[in-house]
């Protein structure tokens, strides 16, 4: 990447500032972790404990006689048959070795692990380039734009799991780019898809490019993960998972309405403030919520899914020749992650802000693919800059977070055409 003396000085200053900001943010995360109960981690841990006890975690409802280890205090929806659990049994398998550990200990360990996975993701991405300036820019993107954002605070506070998917995708890319190992890379991406099904969309550009080793090993990863999950979750539990997703879908589309019932204990399983979380704004930027809020339109799941299919199909057709002619795997990963991010807007579920941890992948790949810094300085860059500003001033601008998500989405989609036209 071509640089000037003053540009290098600016990068060094920003890097130092990024490290300082991250240190401050870690202190905030520490306070939130010790004070609150990581509400989304809680339902995964409870679901794992319930499953290991021989019950169906997807349709498990606690009552006053339920042991505290099995209580999800945020399961307020007393008239719903399903629990809050929305991850597949393959994810519960990951939690199973730690199920007997006291919950607060698990929460603290997972908060630490989230930061480790995040830093490892930046390291893996930056390790695929020999350019010192690119490495520094990637760390700035990670530490200043992402780690210092409110949505990363939200991710840590809720005990979310998206950073695991980001790490695995980064590892998959590193294996291809640095080690030229398509088999292990595809296998890792297959495992990721088994944990988060929409990730399977990343296989589309590899299929177009006829990367058969990658595709076959990806399918193997999915199969191995599924078969492994059968040790704790038989076929009936997988069926229950898909059935519960239908109920969650109806809930998010407002087809069914909840009746609220509250658990009256303030300390649950050793957790104080178990039903509360940090004071962080949560916005839903999904298509269905956008249509409902601004246009009072309710859409059916089939319409959302068909719309997603059309969007992916159009982009696939437009990018087909570019993908076929591509000689760099970075194009395949970039297109793939863009497809996954697009899907998050169309799925019949809430798209809450912590999912924006995905942004680190396309933004980093743009830098890695750019040899001339001036190529990044295009008019559409204004969209991502405004988006980042809105993401850091979410209390000032009403619905600014939602606008931010769509501005950054527009930027990475437009850049898909630019980045795949670069000749290596």
C-alpha positions in Angstrom: 0.0 0.0 0.0 1.4 3.4 -1.1 1.8 5.8 1.8 3.4 9.1 2.7 5.3 10.1 5.8 2.4 12.1 7.3 0.0 9.2 6.6 2.3 6.8 8.5 2.5 9.3 11.4 -1.3 9.5 11.5 -1.6 5.7 11.5 0.8 5.4 14.4 -1.1 8.0 16.4 -4.5 6.4 15.7 -3.0 3.0 16.7 -1.9 4.3 20.1 -5.2 6.0 20.6 -7.0 2.7 19.6 -5.1 0.7 22.2 -5.9 3.3 24.9 -9.6 3.3 24.0 -9.7 -0.5 24.1 -8.2 -0.5 27.6 -10.9 1.8 28.8 -13.6 -0.3 27.1 -12.2 -3.4 28.8 -12.8 -1.7 32.1 -16.5 -1.0 31.2 -16.9 -4.6 30.1 -15.5 -5.8 33.4 -17.9 -3.7 35.4 -20.9 -4.9 33.3 -19.8 -8.5 33.5 -19.5 -8.4 37.3 -22.8 -6.5 37.8 -25.2 -8.2 35.4 -26.1 -11.7 34.2 -25.2 -12.0 30.5 -28.8 -12.7 29.5 -28.1 -14.4 26.2 -25.4 -16.6 27.6 -27.8 -17.6 30.3 -30.3 -19.2 28.0 -27.5 -21.3 26.3 -26.1 -22.5 29.6 -29.6 -23.3 30.9 -30.5 -25.0 27.7 -27.3 -27.2 27.9 -28.0 -28.1 31.5 -31.6 -29.0 30.7 -30.5 -31.1 27.7 -27.9 -33.0 29.7 -30.6 -33.7 32.3 -32.6 -35.5 29.6 -35.2 -32.8 28.9 -36.1 -30.9 25.7 -34.3 -27.5 26.1 -36.3 -25.8 23.3 -39.7 -26.4 25.0 -38.6 -26.3 28.6 -40.6 -23.9 30.9 -39.5 -23.3 34.4 -41.8 -22.9 37.4 -41.4 -22.1 41.1 -40.2 -25.6 41.8 -37.5 -25.7 39.1 -33.9 -25.8 40.4 -32.2 -22.4 40.0 -29.6 -23.9 37.7 -32.4 -24.4 35.2 -34.0 -21.0 35.5 -33.8 -18.5 32.6 -35.1 -15.4 34.4 -35.7 -13.6 31.2 -38.2 -16.2 29.9 -41.1 -13.9 30.5 -43.4 -15.3 27.9 -45.6 -17.6 30.0 -48.0 -18.4 27.2 -45.3 -19.5 24.7 -44.4 -23.2 24.6 -40.8 -22.6 23.6 -37.9 -21.3 25.7 -35.7 -18.4 24.7 -33.1 -20.8 23.3 -32.4 -20.2 19.6 -29.0 -21.9 18.9 -28.8 -25.4 17.4 -27.8 -28.4 19.4 -24.3 -28.2 17.9 -23.7 -25.0 19.9 -25.0 -26.7 23.1 -22.4 -29.4 22.5 -19.7 -26.7 22.9 -21.2 -25.6 26.2 -21.7 -29.1 27.5 -18.1 -29.6 29.1 -18.7 -26.5 31.2 -22.3 -27.1 32.2 -21.6 -28.0 35.8 -19.4 -24.9 36.5 -21.1 -22.2 38.5 -22.9 -19.8 36.1 -21.1 -16.6 37.3 -17.7 -18.3 36.7 -18.9 -19.3 33.2 -20.0 -15.7 32.5 -16.6 -14.2 33.5 -14.7 -16.8 31.5 -16.9 -16.2 28.4 -16.4 -12.4 28.7 -12.6 -13.0 28.7 -12.9 -15.5 25.9 -14.9 -13.0 23.8 -12.0 -10.6 24.0 -9.5 -13.3 23.2 -11.5 -14.5 20.2 -11.8 -10.9 19.0 -8.1 -10.1 19.3 -7.2 -13.4 17.7 -9.5 -12.6 14.8 -7.6 -9.3 14.2 -4.3 -11.1 14.5 -5.3 -13.8 12.0 -6.5 -11.3 9.5 -3.5 -9.0 9.9 -1.2 -12.0 9.7 -2.2 -12.6 6.0 -0.3 -9.5 4.8 3.3 -8.6 4.9 2.5 -4.9 4.8 3.2 -3.2 8.2 0.9 -0.3 7.4 -2.0 -2.7 6.5 -1.4 -4.6 9.7 -1.7 -1.4 11.7 -4.8 -0.3 9.8 -6.5 -3.6 10.6 -5.7 -3.2 14.3 -7.1 0.3 14.2 -10.3 -1.0 12.5 -10.6 -3.7 15.2 -9.7 -1.7 18.3 -11.1 1.7 17.5 -14.0 1.1 15.1 -15.3 -2.2 16.5 -13.9 -2.8 20.0 -14.7 0.7 21.1 -18.3 0.6 19.7 -21.4 0.3 21.7 -22.4 -2.9 19.8 -19.3 -4.7 21.1 -20.2 -3.5 24.6 -23.6 -5.0 24.0 -22.1 -8.2 22.7 -20.0 -8.6 25.8 -22.9 -7.6 28.2 -25.3 -10.1 26.6 -22.8 -12.9 26.4 -23.4 -13.2 22.7 -21.7 -15.8 20.5 -21.2 -14.0 17.1 -17.6 -13.4 17.9 -17.0 -17.1 17.7 -18.3 -17.1 14.2 -16.1 -14.1 13.3 -13.1 -15.9 14.7 -13.8 -19.2 12.8 -14.3 -17.3 9.5 -11.1 -15.4 10.1 -9.3 -18.7 10.8 -10.8 -20.2 7.7 -9.5 -17.3 5.6 -6.0 -17.4 7.3 -5.7 -21.1 6.5 -6.4 -20.5 2.8 -4.3 -17.3 2.5 -1.4 -18.1 4.7 -1.2 -21.9 4.7 -2.9 -22.6 1.3 -4.9 -25.3 3.1 -8.3 -25.4 1.4 -9.4 -28.7 3.0 -9.0 -27.5 6.6 -10.3 -24.0 5.7 -13.5 -25.5 4.2 -13.9 -27.8 7.2 -13.7 -24.9 9.6 -16.2 -22.9 7.6 -18.5 -26.0 7.6 -18.3 -26.1 11.4 -19.2 -22.5 11.5 -22.3 -23.1 9.3 -23.4 -25.9 11.6 -23.4 -23.3 14.5 -24.9 -20.5 12.5 -26.8 -21.9 9.4 -26.8 -18.6 7.3 -23.0 -18.9 7.1 -23.7 -21.6 4.5 -24.2 -18.8 2.0 -20.4 -18.2 2.1 -20.2 -21.4 0.0 -21.9 -19.8 -3.0 -18.8 -18.0 -4.5 -16.6 -21.1 -3.8 -19.2 -23.2 -5.6 -19.2 -20.8 -8.6 -15.4 -21.0 -8.6 -15.6 -24.8 -8.4 -13.4 -25.0 -5.4 -14.4 -28.6 -4.9 -11.9 -29.5 -2.1 -13.2 -26.5 -0.1 -16.9 -27.4 -0.7 -16.5 -31.1 0.1 -14.6 -30.4 3.2 -17.2 -27.8 4.2 -19.9 -30.3 3.9 -17.8 -32.7 5.9 -17.5 -30.1 8.6 -21.3 -29.7 8.8 -21.8 -33.5 8.9 -19.1 -34.1 11.6 -20.6 -31.3 13.8 -24.1 -32.8 13.4 -23.0 -36.3 14.2 -21.0 -35.1 17.2 -24.1 -33.3 18.5 -26.0 -36.6 18.6 -23.9 -37.7 21.6 -26.0 -35.2 23.7 -28.9 -34.4 21.4 -30.7 -37.2 19.5 -32.7 -36.6 16.3 -35.8 -35.7 18.3 -34.0 -32.7 19.8 -33.0 -31.4 16.4 -36.6 -31.8 15.3 -37.6 -29.8 18.4 -35.1 -27.1 17.5 -36.6 -26.6 14.0 -40.1 -26.6 15.5 -39.2 -24.0 18.1 -37.7 -21.8 15.3 -41.2 -21.7 13.7 -42.6 -20.3 17.0 -39.8 -17.7 17.3 -40.4 -16.7 13.7 -44.1 -16.1 14.5 -43.1 -14.1 17.6 -40.8 -11.8 15.7 -43.3 -11.3 13.0 -46.0 -10.4 15.6 -48.2 -13.3 14.5 -48.4 -14.5 18.1 -48.3 -12.2 21.1 -46.8 -12.9 24.5 -48.4 -13.0 28.0 -45.8 -11.8 30.5 -45.0 -13.6 33.7 -42.1 -12.6 35.9 -39.8 -14.6 38.1 -39.9 -12.8 41.4 -36.4 -13.7 42.8 -33.7 -11.1 42.4 -30.8 -13.4 43.0 -30.8 -16.5 40.7 -28.2 -19.2 40.6 -25.8 -16.8 42.4 -26.5 -13.9 40.0 -27.5 -10.5 41.2 -29.5 -8.4 38.8 -30.3 -11.6 36.8 -33.1 -10.0 34.8 -31.3 -6.8 34.0 -28.5 -5.7 31.7 -26.3 -2.7 31.1 -27.9 0.5 30.0 -27.0 0.1 26.3 -29.4 1.0 23.4 -30.7 -2.0 21.5 -32.0 -1.5 18.0 -33.6 -3.9 15.6 -32.5 -3.1 12.0 -34.2 -6.1 10.4 -36.3 -5.5 7.2 -39.5 -6.7 8.8 -39.1 -4.3 11.8 -38.2 -1.4 9.6 -41.3 -2.0 7.5 -43.5 -2.3 10.6 -42.1 0.8 12.4 -41.9 3.2 9.5 -44.6 2.0 7.1 -46.9 -0.1 9.4 -46.5 -3.1 7.1 -46.3 -6.6 8.4 -44.6 -9.1 6.1 -44.8 -12.9 6.1 -41.7 -15.1 6.5 -42.1 -16.4 3.0 -41.9 -12.9 1.6 -38.7 -12.1 3.5 -37.1 -15.4 2.5 -38.1 -14.9 -1.1 -36.7 -11.4 -1.1 -33.4 -12.7 0.3 -33.3 -15.3 -2.4 -33.9 -12.7 -5.1 -31.2 -10.3 -3.6 -28.6 -13.1 -3.4 -29.6 -14.4 -6.9 -29.2 -10.9 -8.5 -25.8 -10.3 -6.9 -24.7 -13.8 -7.8 -25.6 -13.2 -11.5 -23.9 -9.8 -11.5 -20.7 -11.1 -9.9 -20.6 -14.5 -11.6 -18.0 -13.6 -14.3 -15.9 -11.6 -11.8 -15.8 -14.6 -9.4 -15.0 -17.1 -12.2 -12.1 -14.9 -13.4 -10.9 -14.2 -9.8 -7.4 -15.5 -9.0 -7.5 -14.5 -5.3 -9.4 -16.3 -2.6 -10.0 -12.9 -0.8 -12.7 -12.2 -3.4 -14.5 -15.4 -2.5 -14.5 -14.7 1.2 -15.5 -11.1 0.7 -18.5 -12.0 -1.5 -19.4 -14.8 0.9 -19.4 -12.7 4.1 -21.4 -10.0 2.3 -24.1 -12.6 1.5 -24.2 -13.6 5.2 -24.5 -10.0 6.3 -27.3 -9.4 3.8 -29.1 -12.4 5.1 -29.1 -11.0 8.6 -31.4 -8.2 7.4 -33.9 -10.5 5.8 -34.2 -13.3 8.2 -37.6 -13.4 10.1 -35.9 -12.6 13.4 -34.7 -9.6 15.3 -31.4 -8.2 13.9 -30.0 -6.7 17.1 -27.0 -4.4 17.1 -24.4 -7.0 18.5 -24.5 -8.8 15.1 -22.5 -5.8 13.7 -19.4 -7.5 15.0 -19.5 -9.0 11.5 -18.4 -5.6 10.1 -14.8 -6.3 11.0 -14.6 -8.9 8.3 -15.5 -7.0 5.1 -13.8 -3.8 6.3 -10.6 -5.7 7.0 -10.7 -7.5 3.6 -11.1 -4.2 1.8 -7.9 -3.0 3.3 -6.1 -6.3 2.7 -7.1 -6.3 -1.0 -6.2 -2.6 -1.6 -2.6 -2.0 -2.8 -3.2 1.8 -3.4 -4.7 3.7 -0.5 -6.4 6.1 -3.0 -8.6 3.3 -4.2 -10.4 3.3 -0.9 -11.0 7.0 -1.1 -14.1 6.8 -3.2 -17.4 8.7 -2.7 -19.1 5.7 -1.2 -16.6 5.8 1.7 -18.8 8.7 3.1 -21.5 6.1 3.8 -19.3 4.0 6.1 -17.9 7.1 7.8 -21.3 8.5 8.6 -22.4 5.0 9.7 -19.5 4.8 12.1 -20.3 8.2 13.5 -23.9 7.3 14.0 -22.9 4.1 15.7 -20.9 6.1 18.3 -23.6 8.8 18.9 -26.6 6.5 19.1 -28.2 8.5 21.9 -28.1 11.7 20.0 -29.7 10.7 16.7 -33.0 9.0 16.9 -32.8 5.6 15.1 -29.3 6.5 14.1 -28.1 3.0 14.7 -30.6 1.6 12.2 -29.5 4.2 9.6 -25.9 3.4 10.3 -26.5 -0.3 9.6 -28.0 0.4 6.2 -25.3 2.9 5.3 -22.5 0.4 6.0 -24.4 -2.3 4.3 -24.7 -0.1 1.2 -20.9 0.5 1.4 -19.9 -3.1 1.5 -22.3 -4.1 -1.2 -21.1 -1.4 -3.6 -17.5 -2.2 -2.7 -18.2 -5.8 -3.7 -18.2 -4.8 -7.3 -15.1 -2.6 -6.9 -13.0 -5.1 -5.0 -13.8 -8.0 -7.4 -12.7 -5.9 -10.3 -9.2 -5.3 -8.9 -6.5 -7.2 -10.8 -3.9 -9.0 -8.8 
